[in-house]
Amino acid sequence: QVHLVESGGGLVQAGDSLRLSCAASGRFFSTMGWFRQPPGKEREFVAAFNYFSKNTVYTESVKGRFTISRDNAENTVYLQMDSLKPEDTAVYYCAGAPPPKGLVISSDDYEFWGQGTQVTVSS
């Protein structure tokens, strides 16, 4: 069975940092990504990391503040979130795209999803 388990969410103040983790098991993913769903809004892409190219991609609003990384030995992907803002408040989901997917940003390209972890940033 394939499992993606997120952890690391919580309640923080604006300007604080959080690190989300997503442990994957049961399947190799060429690309792992993070998405988020703010209250009352659609789910949106945040960041992705491709295992083969080691390339990353970010949505514009998090560039320079968020960093995605991957520990291949642990099959875990991380999202380091710095300088958090209230507008970052959302449920954050990790997702896996199996080979031969490249560095994809559409949710349609991801086949497996975690259960989500809540991040709340107070002003």
Rosetta blueprint (number, residue, H / E / L):
1 Q L
2 V L
3 H E
4 L E
5 V E
6 E E
7 S E
8 G L
9 G L
10 G E
11 L E
12 V E
13 Q E
14 A L
15 G L
16 D L
17 S L
18 L E
19 R E
20 L E
21 S E
22 C E
23 A E
24 A E
25 S E
26 G L
27 R L
28 F L
29 F L
30 S L
31 T E
32 M E
33 G E
34 W E
35 F E
36 R E
37 Q E
38 P L
39 P L
40 G L
41 K L
42 E L
43 R L
44 E E
45 F E
46 V E
47 A E
48 A E
49 F E
50 N E
51 Y L
52 F L
53 S L
54 K L
55 N L
56 T E
57 V E
58 Y E
59 T L
60 E H
61 S H
62 V H
63 K L
64 G L
65 R L
66 F E
67 T E
68 I E
69 S E
70 R E
71 D E
72 N L
73 A L
74 E L
75 N L
76 T E
77 V E
78 Y E
79 L E
80 Q E
81 M E
82 D L
83 S L
84 L L
85 K L
86 P H
87 E H
88 D H
89 T L
90 A E
91 V E
92 Y E
93 Y E
94 C E
95 A E
96 G E
97 A E
98 P L
99 P L
100 P L
101 K L
102 G L
103 L L
104 V L
105 I L
106 S L
107 S H
108 D H
109 D H
110 Y L
111 E L
112 F E
113 W E
114 G L
115 Q L
116 G L
117 T E
118 Q E
119 V E
120 T E
121 V E
122 S E
123 S L
